[in-house]
Amino acid sequence: MALQLAITPGEPAGIGPELLIQLIQHPGKLPHDCALVAVADPDLLRSRAALLGLPLTVITWQPGEILPPARASELHVFPVPLSAACEPGVLNTDNATYVLETLRAATQLCLDKKVDGMVTAPVHKGVINDAGIAFSGHTEFLAQQCHVALTVMMLATEGLRVALATTHLPLKDVSAAITAPMLMRIVRILHEDLKNKFGIAQPRILVCGLNPHAGEGGHLGREEIEVISPVLDLMRAEGMLLNGPLPADTLFTDKYLNQADAVLAMYHDQGLPVLKYKGFGRASNITLGLPIIRTSVDHGTALDLAGSGKADGGSLINAIETACQMVLAQQFHKSQNPA
């Protein structure tokens, strides 16, 4: 049976819907034995396909039905209706609830084991917040939906995985957020999911310092001495392979990366600029610490390209491939470690 993935097209005015429509024109680009079900408004997909001049056959899918292998121009859809009419490139706060409902529905399909995982196209945080709904990102929203206290954002491209100790925080708040208990939980989640969802028996993790030069022995900050190093020492005693805290300006070099499976950065813009420089458009955003598998694209809604058919779908394909690899790795891990 093919792996079954739910996919949410994200902000309806953005490029997400058309990336999906363009992809299904060429099902050979999907991993072998992978089937998709879109959690979306069928009429939105039909109208966007018509705008692009592309054929589309929408097939309503019910949970429990076995998805057949992908066929050109056919898309199975779990219907979620738009709240308001949608024009490509034009945000509408009325559709913020629609975006969140697609995420809720896809998450529940995963929790109910009706699909093997979920892939998300980009949402627009600003318009959701403008609608009066507090929303800081997919990562935090999915943690709430899965009743998980803490998750870890990780981006991955060929040859590099970067996880984040903190995500969407102002820089002035980062230091206070990096406490010993929190960092221990982050490292544990990263270590366990590299084993369970990526099939790495003994993960090797590089850990960035927070400050320039990893604090320069306390002269440029004491977080490394007082928080990060003690945590890493405790977790090394448990058998984890952790190298750090290392200066972030030299950690991202072959000397270190060739001996590692992942990097843990202390904040968003410490690790992700390097990852995106290396693999933008060919990277996946992965949420660790969930009871489900979730991947996403590495780009935004690109409202200026919406409806043009010019958006690059490489990251969406990568996110689907990554989700399939994680599903298979997790299935193998469970077969080797039965409860």
C-alpha positions in Angstrom: 0.0 0.0 0.0 1.3 3.5 -0.9 2.3 5.9 1.9 -0.5 8.3 2.5 0.3 12.0 3.2 -2.1 14.8 3.9 -1.1 18.1 2.4 -2.4 21.6 3.4 -2.0 24.2 0.6 -1.5 27.0 3.2 -2.5 30.6 2.6 -5.2 30.4 -0.2 -4.0 33.7 -1.8 -0.4 32.5 -1.9 1.5 30.0 -4.1 0.7 26.9 -2.1 -2.4 25.8 -4.1 -0.7 26.2 -7.4 2.4 24.4 -6.3 0.3 21.4 -5.5 -1.7 21.7 -8.8 1.6 21.9 -10.8 3.1 19.0 -9.0 0.2 16.6 -9.7 0.6 17.2 -13.4 3.8 15.2 -13.1 3.2 12.4 -10.6 6.6 10.9 -11.5 8.2 13.6 -9.4 6.7 12.1 -6.3 8.5 9.4 -4.4 7.5 5.9 -5.5 4.5 4.6 -3.6 3.4 8.0 -2.3 -0.2 9.2 -2.4 -1.4 12.7 -1.5 -4.7 13.9 -0.1 -5.2 17.7 -0.1 -7.0 19.2 2.9 -8.4 22.2 1.2 -11.4 23.8 -0.5 -12.0 21.9 -3.8 -13.4 25.0 -5.5 -10.2 26.9 -4.6 -8.1 24.3 -6.3 -10.4 24.1 -9.4 -10.3 27.9 -9.8 -6.5 28.1 -9.4 -6.1 25.3 -11.9 -8.3 27.1 -14.4 -6.4 30.3 -13.9 -3.1 28.4 -14.7 -4.7 26.6 -17.7 -4.0 23.2 -16.1 -6.3 20.2 -16.0 -7.6 19.0 -12.6 -9.9 16.3 -11.5 -10.9 16.6 -7.9 -11.9 13.3 -6.1 -13.5 13.6 -2.7 -11.7 11.5 -0.2 -13.2 10.1 3.0 -11.0 9.0 6.0 -10.3 5.3 5.8 -10.3 5.1 2.0 -7.1 3.7 0.6 -5.5 6.3 -1.7 -4.4 4.9 -5.1 -1.0 5.7 -6.6 -0.9 9.2 -8.0 -2.2 9.8 -11.5 -1.6 12.9 -13.6 -4.1 15.8 -13.0 -6.0 13.8 -10.3 -6.2 15.0 -6.8 -7.9 13.4 -3.8 -9.3 16.1 -1.5 -10.6 16.1 2.1 -12.9 19.1 1.7 -12.6 22.2 4.0 -14.6 25.2 2.7 -13.1 28.7 2.3 -14.6 31.3 4.6 -14.6 33.9 1.8 -13.8 34.3 -1.9 -10.1 34.3 -2.7 -8.1 36.3 -5.2 -4.5 35.2 -5.9 -2.1 37.7 -4.2 -4.8 39.4 -2.1 -4.9 38.5 1.6 -8.2 38.3 3.3 -8.5 38.1 7.1 -11.8 36.2 6.7 -9.9 33.2 5.5 -7.6 33.0 8.5 -10.0 30.5 10.2 -10.0 28.4 7.0 -6.2 28.1 7.1 -6.2 27.0 10.7 -9.1 24.6 10.1 -7.1 22.8 7.3 -4.2 22.4 9.8 -6.5 21.1 12.5 -8.1 18.6 10.1 -4.8 17.3 8.7 -3.4 17.0 12.2 -6.4 15.0 13.3 -6.1 12.7 10.3 -2.5 12.0 11.4 -3.5 11.4 15.1 -6.3 9.1 14.0 -3.8 7.2 11.8 -5.9 7.8 8.7 -2.7 9.1 7.0 1.0 8.5 7.6 2.0 12.1 7.9 1.4 15.7 6.8 3.1 18.2 4.6 2.3 21.9 4.9 2.6 24.7 2.3 3.3 28.2 3.7 0.8 30.2 5.7 0.9 34.0 6.2 1.4 34.7 9.9 0.5 38.4 9.6 -3.0 38.0 8.1 -3.8 35.4 10.8 -2.8 37.7 13.6 -4.6 40.6 11.8 -7.7 38.5 12.1 -7.4 38.6 15.8 -6.0 35.1 16.2 -2.7 34.8 18.1 -0.4 32.7 15.8 3.4 32.5 15.9 3.8 29.7 13.4 3.0 26.1 12.3 5.4 24.7 14.9 3.7 26.2 17.9 0.2 25.6 16.5 0.8 21.9 15.8 2.2 21.4 19.3 -1.0 22.8 20.8 -3.1 20.6 18.5 -1.1 17.5 19.5 -1.2 18.5 23.2 2.6 18.5 23.3 4.3 21.0 25.7 7.5 21.5 23.6 8.5 20.9 20.0 11.7 21.5 18.0 11.9 23.2 14.6 14.5 21.7 12.3 15.3 22.5 8.7 17.1 20.0 6.5 18.7 20.0 3.1 21.3 17.7 1.5 24.2 17.4 3.9 22.9 19.7 6.7 20.2 19.5 9.4 19.8 22.6 11.7 17.5 22.5 14.7 16.6 25.5 16.8 16.6 25.9 20.6 14.3 28.9 20.2 12.2 29.8 17.2 10.1 33.0 16.7 11.4 35.1 19.5 12.8 38.7 19.5 16.5 38.6 19.9 16.3 40.5 23.2 14.3 37.6 24.7 16.5 34.7 23.6 19.0 34.5 26.4 16.3 34.4 29.1 14.5 31.7 27.2 17.5 29.3 27.2 17.2 27.7 30.6 18.8 24.5 31.6 15.5 22.5 31.9 14.4 23.8 28.5 17.7 23.1 26.8 17.8 19.5 28.2 14.3 18.9 26.8 15.3 20.3 23.4 18.4 18.2 23.1 16.5 15.1 24.2 13.8 15.6 21.6 16.4 16.2 18.9 18.4 13.1 19.9 15.3 10.9 20.1 13.8 11.9 16.8 17.1 11.6 14.9 17.0 8.0 16.1 13.3 7.2 15.8 12.3 9.2 12.7 15.6 9.4 10.8 17.0 6.0 11.6 20.3 7.3 13.0 21.4 4.8 15.7 23.9 7.1 17.4 23.2 10.7 16.5 26.2 13.1 16.5 25.0 16.6 17.4 27.0 19.9 17.2 25.7 22.6 19.6 26.2 26.3 19.0 27.2 28.7 21.7 24.8 31.6 22.2 27.4 34.4 22.2 30.2 35.4 19.8 33.2 33.0 20.1 30.9 30.9 22.4 31.3 33.5 25.1 35.2 33.7 24.9 35.6 32.1 28.3 33.0 34.3 29.9 34.3 37.6 28.6 31.5 37.9 25.9 28.7 36.3 28.0 28.3 33.6 30.6 25.4 31.5 29.1 27.8 28.9 27.8 29.5 28.5 31.2 26.4 28.7 33.4 23.7 26.9 31.2 24.8 25.3 28.0 28.0 23.5 29.0 26.6 22.0 32.2 23.5 20.7 30.3 25.7 19.1 27.6 27.9 17.5 30.3 24.9 15.9 31.9 23.6 14.6 28.6 27.0 13.2 27.6 26.9 11.2 30.8 23.8 9.6 29.4 25.7 8.5 26.3 24.7 11.2 23.9 27.3 12.3 21.3 27.4 16.1 21.7 30.1 18.5 20.6 29.9 22.0 22.0 29.2 24.7 22.8 31.1 25.8 19.7 31.4 29.2 18.1 28.7 29.5 15.5 31.0 31.3 13.1 33.3 28.3 12.7 30.9 25.4 13.5 29.4 25.6 10.0 32.6 24.3 8.3 33.5 20.9 6.9 35.8 20.3 9.8 32.8 19.9 12.1 29.9 19.2 9.7 31.5 16.1 8.2 31.5 14.6 11.7 27.9 15.4 12.6 24.3 14.4 11.9 22.7 17.7 13.0 23.4 21.1 14.4 21.5 22.7 17.3 21.5 26.5 17.0 20.4 28.7 19.9 18.1 31.0 17.9 16.4 31.4 14.5 18.9 33.6 12.6 22.0 31.9 14.0 21.4 28.6 12.1 18.8 29.2 9.4 20.7 31.7 7.2 23.5 29.1 6.7 20.9 26.3 6.0 19.0 28.5 3.5 22.2 29.7 1.8 23.2 26.0 1.3 19.8 24.7 0.2 17.1 27.3 -0.3 14.4 25.8 -2.4 15.7 22.3 -1.7 15.1 22.2 2.0 12.4 21.0 4.3 11.0 22.4 7.6 10.4 19.5 10.1 8.7 19.6 13.4 10.3 17.3 16.0 8.7 16.2 19.2 5.2 15.5 17.8 3.5 12.2 17.9 3.0 12.6 14.1 5.3 13.3 11.2 5.1 16.8 9.8 7.3 18.5 7.2 6.9 21.8 5.3 8.5 24.0 2.7 11.3 26.4 3.4 9.8 29.5 1.8 6.9 31.9 2.3 3.6 32.6 0.5 5.2 34.6 -2.4 2.0 36.7 -2.9 3.7 38.5 -5.8 3.9 35.2 -7.7 0.5 33.8 -6.9 -1.5 32.9 -10.0 1.5 33.3 -12.3 2.5 29.7 -12.4 6.2 30.8 -12.0 6.8 29.6 -8.4 9.4 26.9 -8.0 8.0 23.7 -6.4 11.4 22.2 -5.5 10.9 22.7 -1.8 7.4 21.1 -1.8 8.8 18.0 -3.5 11.7 17.9 -1.0 9.2 18.2 1.9 7.2 15.3 0.5 10.3 13.2 0.0 11.5 13.9 3.5 8.1 13.0 5.0 8.2 9.7 3.2 11.7 8.9 4.3 10.7 9.7 7.9 7.6 7.5 7.8 9.7 4.6 6.5 12.5 5.2 9.0 9.9 5.3 11.9 8.2 2.2 10.7 11.5 0.3 10.6 12.5 1.6 14.0 9.2 0.4 15.5 9.7 -3.0 13.9 13.1 -3.3 15.5 12.0 -2.0 18.8 8.5 -3.3 19.5 6.8 -2.0 22.6 
